[in-house]
Amino acid sequence: MAVQKLREGKRVVGTMVRMVRNPAIALVAQNAGLDFIMLDLEHGPYTMETMDDIFKVGRSLGLGCFVRVPELAKGYVSRSLDCGATGVMVPMLESAEQAQLLVRWGKYAPLGGRGFGSPGGHTKFAGIGPDAIPSFTAKANMDTITIAQIETAQAIQNIDDIASVPGIDALLIGPNDLSISIGCAGDFLGDTMEKAIGKVAAAAKKHGKIFGMHGPDPLTERWLPRGLTLVMSNLDTNILAAGMKTISQKYAS
């Protein structure tokens, strides 16, 4: 499982899925050798029901089932986990207070205050009896990850406070919005981004958090030797477009 590998300090690789709604996308990803997919509810059209259907297949395959929720809200964080998400990422997370809310809704006690509902996607639709609740919730806290997406100047300013929050598992760079926010839009390899990302990498190392990124290959490759283990590359729309373009160029008259 992707989460276990991350907790062991190993690298995992996946992609973002924004358009494909057929649950077979989980099979495609697994057959391609990916460790996880991340459904994009922030910019994509997915409903919770669609996510639930995709994650049923993904969980049965042992594929990491991550989701980027639209916003920091209990209804998204907790319900996504109940639908079988093994990782929940909140975009534009900027403060320790917001990180604490993510933990409150994303982790069971004693780390947080996530409500217990059974059965569901998170239990593979098996009932959890009263005697099994303590062991189930403890294991669930380890088998799922909370991800703070770092993509604003405010988040960089508060990164040490964010990373110090118990129950936050990962810090993931969103380079597009981050570069815009810190005044170097699109310049992912320049000094300004280098310094900002370096602060995140340092905070992750200091506080024992997973360091992640969803970025273009040159940026990702730069940070692989510097502690990057949660690697998200590309997204379904770009992958499809690139494949179609290859066909067009190869066979065009």
VOBA-1610 file (N, C-alpha, C; in pm, whole numbers, padded with zeros to 5 digits, always signed):
BEGIN
Met+00083-00121+00000Met+00000+00000+00000Met+00086+00125+00000Ala+00038+00227-00067Ala+00114+00351-00081Ala+00145+00415+00054Val+00047+00416+00143Val+00066+00482+00272Val+00174+00412+00353Gln+00172+00280+00353Gln+00274+00205+00428Gln+00414+00235+00373Lys+00427+00239+00241Lys+00556+00271+00181Lys+00603+00410+00223Leu+00513+00505+00223Leu+00549+00641+00264Leu+00594+00644+00409Arg+00526+00572+00494Arg+00563+00571+00636Arg+00698+00503+00657Glu+00737+00419+00564Glu+00868+00354+00571Glu+00977+00437+00504Gly+00941+00556+00456Gly+01037+00643+00392Gly+01066+00611+00247Lys+00982+00527+00187Lys+01001+00489+00048Lys+00923+00583-00045Arg+00967+00591-00168Arg+00902+00677-00266Arg+00779+00609-00324Val+00673+00687-00342Val+00555+00640-00415Val+00528+00737-00530Val+00470+00682-00636Val+00446+00760-00757Val+00301+00742-00801Gly+00237+00853-00833Gly+00100+00847-00879Gly+00068+00964-00970Thr-00058+00975-01006Thr-00102+01084-01092Thr-00236+01137-01043Met-00268+01257-01088Met-00396+01317-01053Met-00499+01283-01159Val-00620+01255-01115Val-00730+01221-01206Val-00839+01327-01189Arg-00868+01395-01299Arg-00961+01508-01293Arg-01085+01489-01380Met-01075+01403-01483Met-01183+01395-01581Met-01245+01256-01590Val-01163+01151-01591Val-01213+01015-01610Val-01297+00973-01491Arg-01420+00931-01518Arg-01512+00896-01410Arg-01536+00746-01398Asn-01492+00670-01496Asn-01512+00525-01492Asn-01421+00464-01386Pro-01475+00381-01297Pro-01391+00319-01194Pro-01275+00237-01249Ala-01282+00202-01378Ala-01172+00126-01440Ala-01042+00205-01440Ile-01048+00337-01415Ile-00924+00415-01409Ile-00832+00362-01300Ala-00889+00305-01195Ala-00807+00246-01089Ala-00731+00124-01141Leu-00797+00044-01223Leu-00732-00072-01285Leu-00621-00028-01380Val-00650+00075-01459Val-00550+00127-01553Val-00426+00173-01477Ala-00447+00247-01370Ala-00335+00298-01291Ala-00255+00184-01228Gln-00326+00086-01174Gln-00257-00025-01110Gln-00179-00107-01212Asn-00238-00131-01328Asn-00169-00206-01433Asn-00047-00131-01485Ala-00051+00002-01477Ala+00062+00083-01523Ala+00175+00088-01419Gly+00149+00034-01301Gly+00252+00031-01198Gly+00251+00149-01103Leu+00146+00231-01107Leu+00139+00344-01015Leu+00103+00297-00874Asp+00148+00374-00777Asp+00118+00343-00638Asp-00014+00402-00593Phe-00054+00513-00655Phe-00177+00580-00612Phe-00234+00665-00724Ile-00361+00700-00709Ile-00423+00806-00787Ile-00477+00908-00688Met-00488+01033-00733Met-00551+01136-00651Met-00664+01199-00731Leu-00786+01182-00685Leu-00901+01243-00751Leu-00907+01390-00714Asp-00934+01473-00814Asp-00933+01618-00795Asp-01074+01671-00783Leu-01119+01689-00660Leu-01250+01748-00636Leu-01245+01900-00627Glu-01123+01956-00627Glu-01112+02102-00623Glu-01140+02162-00760His-01078+02108-00863His-01093+02164-00998His-01171+02072-01092Gly-01202+01951-01048Gly-01272+01857-01133Gly-01419+01846-01100Pro-01496+01772-01183Pro-01642+01765-01168Pro-01692+01652-01081Tyr-01604+01583-01011Tyr-01645+01463-00938Tyr-01746+01491-00827Thr-01835+01395-00809Thr-01924+01394-00693Thr-01868+01293-00592Met-01920+01298-00471Met-01879+01200-00371Met-01915+01059-00415Glu-02027+01045-00486Glu-02069+00912-00531Glu-01971+00856-00633Thr-01925+00942-00726Thr-01827+00897-00824Thr-01697+00856-00755Met-01654+00936-00660Met-01534+00903-00585Met-01549+00769-00514Asp-01664+00748-00453Asp-01691+00623-00382Asp-01678+00504-00476Asp-01732+00515-00596Asp-01726+00405-00693Asp-01582+00376-00735Ile-01505+00481-00761Ile-01365+00461-00803Ile-01283+00401-00690Phe-01306+00448-00569Phe-01226+00400-00456Phe-01262+00257-00415Lys-01383+00213-00443Lys-01417+00073-00417Lys-01324-00018-00497Val-01303+00018-00623Val-01214-00061-00708Val-01070-00044-00663Gly-01030+00080-00638Gly-00892+00105-00599Gly-00853+00033-00471Arg-00938+00039-00371Arg-00908-00027-00243Arg-00897-00178-00262Ser-00982-00235-00347Ser-00977-00381-00368Ser-00848-00424-00435Leu-00783-00331-00505Leu-00656-00360-00574Leu-00534-00329-00488Gly-00555-00264-00375Gly-00442-00220-00295Gly-00379-00093-00346Leu-00451-00021-00431Leu-00403+00106-00487Leu-00428+00218-00387Gly-00332+00308-00370Gly-00354+00424-00286Gly-00465+00510-00344Cys-00563+00544-00262Cys-00680+00620-00307Cys-00681+00756-00237Phe-00621+00855-00302Phe-00609+00988-00244Phe-00708+01082-00310Val-00743+01188-00240Val-00836+01287-00294Val-00792+01426-00252Arg-00803+01520-00345Arg-00791+01661-00310Arg-00932+01716-00298Val-00969+01751-00175Val-01103+01802-00151Val-01111+01948-00196Pro-01233+01999-00220Pro-01246+02138-00268Pro-01202+02242-00166Glu-01222+02211-00039Glu-01193+02308+00066Glu-01183+02236+00200Leu-01133+02307+00299Leu-01123+02251+00433Leu-01261+02253+00499Ala-01327+02138+00497Ala-01461+02126+00554Ala-01480+01983+00602Lys-01543+01969+00717Lys-01566+01836+00774Lys-01641+01745+00677Gly-01740+01802+00607Gly-01820+01723+00515Gly-01740+01663+00401Tyr-01631+01725+00365Tyr-01544+01669+00261Tyr-01439+01576+00321Val-01372+01620+00425Val-01261+01542+00481Val-01311+01408+00537Ser-01406+01413+00628Ser-01453+01291+00694Ser-01528+01199+00598Arg-01611+01255+00514Arg-01688+01172+00420Arg-01597+01106+00318Ser-01493+01177+00273Ser-01399+01116+00179Ser-01333+00994+00240Leu-01293+01005+00365Leu-01232+00891+00433Leu-01332+00777+00450Asp-01456+00810+00480Asp-01559+00706+00494Asp-01589+00639+00360Cys-01563+00710+00251Cys-01581+00652+00117Cys-01460+00569+00075Gly-01360+00560+00160Gly-01247+00474+00131Gly-01119+00545+00093Ala-01116+00678+00099Ala-00991+00749+00071Ala-00884+00707+00171Thr-00763+00685+00121Thr-00651+00655+00211Thr-00561+00777+00229Gly-00594+00885+00161Gly-00523+01011+00180Gly-00614+01126+00143Val-00615+01231+00225Val-00697+01349+00198Val-00605+01471+00196Met-00609+01544+00085Met-00528+01665+00072Met-00618+01788+00068Val-00582+01887+00148Val-00655+02014+00151Val-00574+02119+00078Pro-00632+02184-00025Pro-00559+02287-00098Pro-00550+02417-00018Met-00449+02496-00051Met-00435+02631+00006Met-00434+02631+00159Leu-00378+02528+00219Leu-00370+02526+00365Leu-00259+02622+00408Glu-00291+02712+00502Glu-00200+02824+00528Glu-00160+02843+00674Ser-00217+02769+00767Ser-00188+02797+00907Ser-00196+02671+00991Ala-00137+02680+01111Ala-00144+02569+01205Ala-00288+02543+01247Glu-00368+02648+01257Glu-00508+02633+01296Glu-00584+02552+01191Gln-00559+02579+01065Gln-00622+02501+00960Gln-00573+02357+00961Ala-00445+02339+00985Ala-00389+02204+00994Ala-00454+02125+01108Gln-00479+02192+01218Gln-00543+02127+01332Gln-00686+02083+01299Leu-00756+02163+01219Leu-00891+02124+01176Leu-00885+02001+01086Leu-00787+01997+00996Leu-00771+01881+00909Leu-00750+01755+00993Val-00668+01765+01094Val-00644+01651+01182Val-00770+01616+01261Arg-00841+01716+01308Arg-00964+01691+01386Arg-01063+01609+01305Trp-01078+01642+01179Trp-01176+01574+01095Trp-01119+01452+01024Gly-00987+01441+01018Gly-00925+01334+00941Gly-00865+01222+01022Lys-00858+01238+01155Lys-00800+01134+01240Lys-00895+01102+01354Tyr-00900+00975+01389Tyr-00976+00935+01508Tyr-00900+00976+01634Ala-00971+00982+01746Ala-00908+01007+01875Ala-00803+00897+01902Pro-00694+00930+01969Pro-00666+01056+02039Pro-00605+01166+01953Leu-00570+01137+01827Leu-00510+01241+01742Leu-00612+01347+01704Gly-00733+01303+01671Gly-00835+01397+01623Gly-00971+01363+01679Gly-01075+01403+01603Gly-01211+01381+01648Gly-01300+01329+01537Arg-01241+01252+01444Arg-01320+01197+01333Arg-01431+01108+01386Gly-01550+01126+01329Gly-01664+01044+01369Gly-01653+00904+01312Phe-01704+00807+01387Phe-01696+00667+01346Phe-01828+00624+01283Gly-01819+00577+01159Gly-01936+00526+01089Gly-01901+00395+01022Ser-01982+00293+01043Ser-01953+00161+00988Ser-02086+00092+00957Pro-02093+00015+00847Pro-01988-00012+00748Pro-01981+00095+00641Gly-01876+00088+00559Gly-01857+00182+00449Gly-01735+00143+00369Gly-01699+00229+00275Gly-01583+00200+00192Gly-01457+00182+00273His-01447+00256+00383His-01326+00248+00466His-01315+00116+00542Thr-01427+00044+00557Thr-01424-00087+00623Thr-01443-00200+00522Lys-01440-00165+00392Lys-01472-00260+00285Lys-01611-00321+00308Phe-01699-00238+00364Phe-01839-00270+00388Phe-01859-00385+00486Ala-01761-00404+00571Ala-01775-00499+00682Ala-01810-00422+00808Gly-01896-00478+00888Gly-01930-00415+01014Gly-01816-00426+01114Ile-01799-00324+01196Ile-01697-00324+01301Ile-01769-00328+01435Gly-01754-00438+01506Gly-01820-00452+01635Gly-01756-00365+01742Pro-01827-00343+01853Pro-01775-00255+01959Pro-01637-00294+02010Asp-01612-00425+02024Asp-01483-00469+02077Asp-01368-00440+01981Ala-01400-00426+01853Ala-01296-00405+01752Ala-01269-00258+01723Ile-01351-00169+01778Ile-01337-00027+01746Ile-01200+00029+01785Pro-01148+00001+01905Pro-01017+00059+01940Pro-00905+00022+01844Ser-00897-00106+01808Ser-00790-00148+01717Ser-00815-00095+01576Phe-00943-00089+01535Phe-00973-00039+01401Phe-00934+00108+01387Thr-00972+00190+01484Thr-00943+00333+01473Thr-00793+00361+01481Ala-00722+00287+01564Ala-00576+00306+01572Ala-00510+00271+01440Lys-00554+00161+01379Lys-00498+00119+01251Lys-00536+00217+01140Ala-00659+00267+01144Ala-00704+00362+01042Ala-00621+00489+01045Asn-00584+00534+01163Asn-00500+00654+01174Asn-00364+00634+01108Met-00315+00510+01109Met-00185+00481+01046Met-00200+00451+00897Asp-00315+00397+00858Asp-00335+00355+00719Asp-00385+00466+00628Thr-00411+00584+00684Thr-00453+00700+00605Thr-00360+00817+00635Ile-00350+00908+00539Ile-00264+01025+00560Ile-00339+01154+00534Thr-00304+01254+00613Thr-00354+01390+00593Thr-00244+01470+00524Ile-00281+01539+00418Ile-00183+01609+00334Ile-00218+01757+00328Ala-00125+01840+00370Ala-00141+01985+00358Ala-00078+02029+00227Gln-00159+02083+00136Gln-00102+02133+00011Gln-00050+02275+00033Ile+00077+02291+00010Ile+00146+02418+00035Ile+00159+02492-00097Glu+00084+02603-00110Glu+00082+02672-00239Glu+00057+02821-00227Thr+00088+02879-00111Thr+00075+03025-00095Thr+00192+03079-00015Ala+00214+03210-00030Ala+00319+03277+00047Ala+00292+03267+00196Gln+00165+03275+00235Gln+00129+03265+00377Gln+00166+03128+00433Ala+00146+03024+00354Ala+00182+02890+00399Ala+00332+02877+00418Ile+00410+02937+00329Ile+00556+02933+00343Ile+00597+03005+00471Gln+00535+03118+00498Gln+00566+03194+00619Gln+00535+03113+00745Asn+00430+03031+00739Asn+00386+02956+00856Asn+00427+02809+00852Ile+00519+02773+00763Ile+00544+02631+00735Ile+00591+02554+00858Asp+00672+02615+00941Asp+00721+02542+01058Asp+00606+02513+01155Asp+00516+02609+01171Asp+00400+02589+01258Asp+00308+02480+01202Ile+00287+02482+01071Ile+00202+02382+01007Ile+00262+02243+01025Ala+00391+02232+00998Ala+00458+02102+01004Ala+00465+02046+01146Ser+00454+02133+01244Ser+00466+02088+01384Ser+00336+02031+01439Val+00228+02040+01364Val+00098+01992+01413Val+00095+01839+01415Pro+00074+01778+01530Pro+00063+01632+01536Pro-00056+01584+01454Gly-00035+01479+01376Gly-00143+01425+01294Gly-00140+01471+01150Ile-00066+01577+01121Ile-00040+01613+00981Ile+00070+01521+00931Asp+00041+01449+00824Asp+00136+01348+00777Asp+00226+01397+00665Ala+00176+01485+00579Ala+00253+01521+00460Ala+00235+01668+00423Leu+00340+01723+00364Leu+00339+01858+00307Leu+00366+01842+00158Leu+00273+01890+00075Leu+00286+01871-00069Leu+00285+02005-00141Ile+00387+02028-00221Ile+00402+02152-00296Ile+00308+02154-00416Gly+00234+02265-00430Gly+00158+02293-00552Gly+00226+02407-00624Pro+00315+02380-00720Pro+00402+02485-00775Pro+00332+02593-00855Asn+00222+02562-00921Asn+00155+02665-01001Asn+00109+02781-00913Asp+00023+02750-00817Asp-00029+02855-00730Asp+00079+02914-00640Leu+00174+02831-00599Leu+00281+02884-00513Leu+00364+02987-00588Ser+00399+02958-00712Ser+00480+03053-00789Ser+00405+03184-00812Ile+00275+03175-00834Ile+00194+03297-00850Ile+00192+03376-00721Ser+00171+03307-00610Ser+00157+03374-00481Ser+00284+03444-00436Ile+00400+03387-00468Ile+00526+03447-00421Ile+00592+03535-00527Gly+00518+03562-00636Gly+00563+03662-00731Gly+00657+03616-00840Cys+00655+03487-00871Cys+00741+03437-00980Cys+00662+03339-01066Ala+00545+03381-01109Ala+00450+03292-01178Ala+00517+03213-01290Gly+00507+03080-01280Gly+00558+02992-01383Gly+00707+02966-01379Asp+00781+03039-01298Asp+00926+03020-01289Asp+00956+02919-01178Phe+00941+02792-01211Phe+00953+02688-01110Phe+01096+02658-01069Leu+01192+02694-01153Leu+01331+02656-01126Leu+01417+02773-01081Gly+01357+02889-01063Gly+01432+03008-01022Gly+01462+03010-00873Asp+01540+03109-00833Asp+01585+03119-00694Asp+01469+03137-00595Thr+01366+03213-00635Thr+01256+03239-00543Thr+01183+03110-00506Met+01155+03029-00606Met+01090+02900-00579Met+01184+02806-00506Glu+01310+02809-00541Glu+01409+02724-00475Glu+01408+02748-00324Lys+01407+02874-00286Lys+01409+02908-00143Lys+01279+02867-00074Ala+01167+02892-00142Ala+01037+02858-00082Ala+01022+02707-00063Ile+01053+02632-00167Ile+01041+02486-00157Ile+01141+02431-00056Gly+01259+02493-00052Gly+01359+02450+00045Gly+01311+02461+00188Lys+01233+02564+00217Lys+01177+02581+00352Lys+01079+02468+00384Val+01002+02428+00284Val+00907+02319+00305Val+00980+02187+00327Ala+01081+02162+00244Ala+01160+02039+00258Ala+01227+02033+00395Ala+01279+02146+00440Ala+01346+02151+00570Ala+01247+02128+00684Ala+01128+02187+00673Ala+01026+02168+00777Ala+00979+02023+00782Ala+00964+01962+00665Ala+00923+01822+00660Ala+01027+01733+00728Lys+01152+01758+00699Lys+01260+01679+00760Lys+01266+01701+00911Lys+01256+01825+00953Lys+01265+01860+01095Lys+01155+01793+01177His+01034+01789+01122His+00919+01741+01198His+00876+01600+01160Gly+00954+01533+01077Gly+00924+01396+01041Gly+00802+01379+00954Lys+00780+01474+00864Lys+00665+01468+00774Lys+00708+01419+00636Ile+00613+01367+00563Ile+00635+01326+00424Ile+00643+01451+00338Phe+00740+01455+00247Phe+00759+01568+00156Phe+00709+01528+00018Gly+00611+01603-00034Gly+00550+01569-00161Gly+00545+01684-00258Met+00517+01652-00383Met+00510+01755-00488Met+00425+01704-00604His+00349+01796-00663His+00280+01770-00789His+00329+01874-00887Gly+00428+01837-00966Gly+00490+01936-01052Gly+00542+01877-01181Pro+00594+01962-01270Pro+00654+01916-01395Pro+00783+01839-01368Asp+00821+01757-01463Asp+00936+01668-01443Asp+01065+01739-01402Pro+01105+01849-01466Pro+01232+01912-01426Pro+01234+01954-01279Leu+01121+02003-01229Leu+01115+02044-01089Leu+01115+01922-00997Thr+01035+01823-01031Thr+01030+01702-00949Thr+01167+01636-00942Glu+01234+01624-01056Glu+01364+01557-01060Glu+01468+01632-00978Arg+01457+01761-00969Arg+01551+01840-00889Arg+01541+01804-00741Trp+01420+01773-00695Trp+01399+01752-00552Trp+01399+01606-00509Leu+01406+01514-00603Leu+01411+01372-00568Leu+01527+01338-00474Pro+01647+01392-00498Pro+01758+01359-00407Pro+01751+01433-00274Arg+01650+01517-00257Arg+01644+01604-00139Arg+01523+01573-00052Gly+01485+01447-00050Gly+01383+01402+00043Gly+01243+01388-00012Leu+01224+01411-00142Leu+01091+01401-00202Leu+01051+01254-00215Thr+00943+01215-00149Thr+00898+01076-00157Thr+00755+01060-00207Leu+00673+01163-00193Leu+00535+01159-00243Leu+00533+01232-00377Val+00544+01155-00484Val+00561+01210-00618Val+00431+01195-00696Met+00373+01308-00735Met+00254+01308-00819Met+00289+01378-00949Ser+00274+01305-01059Ser+00315+01358-01188Ser+00197+01361-01284Asn+00177+01476-01347Asn+00080+01491-01455Asn-00064+01471-01406Leu-00157+01464-01501Leu-00297+01435-01472Leu-00361+01374-01594Asp-00477+01312-01575Asp-00536+01230-01680Asp-00558+01305-01811Thr-00604+01430-01803Thr-00631+01505-01926Thr-00504+01526-02007Asn-00395+01560-01942Asn-00268+01580-02013Asn-00215+01450-02071Ile-00230+01341-01995Ile-00181+01211-02043Ile-00258+01169-02167Leu-00390+01185-02166Leu-00471+01152-02283Leu-00436+01240-02402Ala-00421+01370-02377Ala-00389+01463-02485Ala-00255+01431-02548Ala-00156+01398-02464Ala-00023+01366-02517Ala-00027+01239-02602Gly-00103+01139-02557Gly-00114+01017-02635Gly-00183+01040-02768Met-00289+01121-02768Met-00359+01151-02893Met-00272+01232-02988Lys-00194+01325-02932Lys-00105+01406-03015Lys+00001+01320-03080Thr+00051+01222-03007Thr+00151+01130-03064Thr+00094+01055-03183Ile-00029+01008-03169Ile-00094+00937-03280Ile-00113+01030-03399Ser-00161+01151-03372Ser-00185+01248-03478Ser-00057+01279-03556Gln+00051+01303-03483Gln+00177+01338-03548Gln+00237+01220-03623Lys+00215+01101-03571Lys+00275+00982-03633Lys+00208+00946-03765Tyr+00077+00966-03771Tyr+00004+00917-03888Tyr-00056+01028-03975Ala-00034+01153-03938Ala-00088+01262-04020Ala-00024+01261-04158Ser-00104+01293-04257Ser-00052+01294-04395Ser+00029+01421-04419
//
